[in-house]
């Protein structure tokens, strides 16, 4: 047998059981606010808990080491199954009439994409949504940010057996480094850091937000998700303080959590010597500076190339230009997707920089999506190494990162990922254009979905939503979101015939 089907079913059942427990939280929130839709969460929770209970009968038969194929199958199927079940409250509660819309919204939440269908095509506005459903979207963000599999490894010892195979298949980045010898202990420490930073952000947001808004935005920020409780996203609060707090925490969410761990242990020097961290910080600062310059009114007045067709007049204050420039740069680079301005009316230079940011992503080992900074670093290093090799063909030139030699296996993984990433962008753009979307919207939707960003270009900009996307297009984008969140390989490998052979 290729797969240990009993182990796969048992593990998926335990994950669904955990989902049922998580659904109790929005149910309690609904009861607290007197919302009639509380039963939608309760009923879905019962379904989930029942599935988990049934899977328990396979525990003894499944009690053996998971193989790498089992790990890939579990992770890929988990995100699909949990999204299929997590979408039910939206339909049961009458918040969304279409199951397709409910699945799209839920997959967008779990994969921390932040693309929403609320506010368009007959769907209610975000602010008209019951608070329990706002929290459910943010909570799904938060669980999906660090990874449902990693979360379960942290709190359910039942999945300790074979845990490394699940960890490798789910954790984003070219390689999954353990902070401790035991993967369960690693997962616990990652989540302690994640929870700690989330609580810190809530504390910083409370002076300017209600507790409910603070919790939702902290969940969405740390998950680099982007679901807000307002139709106008973070910009609707019109607060420089909130913008800067969220900007800082978006930056932190895009940092490898292993570096957070080192920082907490007092290893500050090793953090700032990390090549990926320095490049990530440099890109963030450069993008912020260039965007700030391009949207500052005096710059626009003196440089004709910065004109924006008269729609956008720029920001007269350097402080305002910096505030909006830094926020959008951090939002797109980290793939959070929050918005404080409609960047589509900005000057071409600013739009061009943001377009590049769409492709960068956060650091490996962070909650951010995209290609990841370390892959860009390795690609550039490898390219320069090849150029030098042409000049000195007999020289031995190992590729190094942080004074350690990068193995050929890792480089093959990086190169393969880039090829698959670009191929998925091309395929997704083609499929979306077949469904009737214009080429800019098709490419923007695909890039945003694979990169788990949320806002895109064309008719899917930061001030629009995905409600008008055709039904088939929503399913295509949902699968692209899942593939992007799971680093493509985990999903694509299921379609390789060799995966299913002995």
Buried (B, 14 or more C-beta within 10 A) or exposed (E): EEBBBBBBBBBBBBBBBBBBEBBBBBBBBBBEEEBEBBBBBBBBBEBBBBBBEBBEEBBEEBEEEBBEBBBBBBBBBBBBBBBBBBBBBBBBBEBBEBEBBBBBBBBBBBBBBBBBBBBBEEBBEBBEBBBBBBBBBBBBBBBBBBBBBBBBBBBBEBBBBBBBBBBBBBBBBBBBEBBEEBBBBBBBBBBEBBEEBBEBBBEBBBEBBEEBBBBBBBBBBBBBBBBBBBBBBBBBBEBBEBBBBBBBBBBBBBBBBBBBBBBEEEEEEBBEEBBBBBBBBEBBEEBBBBBBBBBBBEBBEEEEEBBBEEEBEBBEEBEBBBBBBBBBBBBBBBBBBBBBBBBBBBBBBBBBBBBEBBBBBBBBBBBBBBBBBBBBBBBEBBEEBEEEEEEEEEEEEEBEBEEEEBEEEBBEBBBEBBEBBEEBBEBBBEBBBEBEBEEBBBBBBBBBBBBBBBBBBBBBBBBBBBBBBBEEBBBBBBBBBBBBBBBBBBBBBBEEEEBEEE
